Amino acid sequence: MYELIYVSRAVVDLTGGELETLIGPSRDLNAHADITGMLLYVHDEPAHEGFFVQLLEGPQESVERTYERIRHDALHTDVTLVQRGATGARSFGGWRMRLATTTTDAVLPLVVGDDVKRMTSKDTFTLLKDTFVSRALLTAETVRAG
């Protein structure tokens, strides 16, 4: 099993409904490629900006091919690889692509404490690029989903 985590900046701040519409075709492609995972959309309310944190898992060739397609998608910029490599088992085996949304106000205090009030959107993106932070956010959303 192979996994890959990346983060990126959304070109426009998206609503939950827009995200659901956009992710539908990806779920079909993922099912065909034996890919599971999670897409977390982080809305930065003060900056009116959005960020994607995504984990893809499955056969290495399929994951890398999917990531290459994602990198060229016009929905986001600054696509940044956070981590890739072999893993023991799937973390999101039941989801072709689970979608979760949250806000920086809800999640960043869990990671950075009171310093979150002094952060800008640039700092948010920098923070999301940290392997520990991105994985912690994905894990927290998994636990929250039950």
RAPE-V576583 format. One line per field, one symbol per residue. ss: DSSP state (H for helix, E for strand, - for the rest). psi: psi as a letter, one per 30 degrees, with the letter a starting at -180 (. if undefined). A space follows every 50 residues. Layout:
ss: ???
psi: ???
This chain:
ss: -EEEEEEEEE-----HHHHHHHHHHHHHHHHHH--EEEEEEEEE----EE EEEEEEEE-HHHHHHHHHHHH----EEEEEEEEEEE-----------EEE EEEHHHHHHHHHHHHHHH--HHHHHHHH--HHHHHHHHHHHHHHH-
psi: kklkklllkkeljkleeeeeeefeeeeeeeeeghklakjkkjkjeefhll kkjkkkkakeeeeeeeeeeefgkffllhkkkekllklelkfhffkejkkk klleeeeeffegbffefglleeeeeeeffkeeeeeeeeeeeeeef.
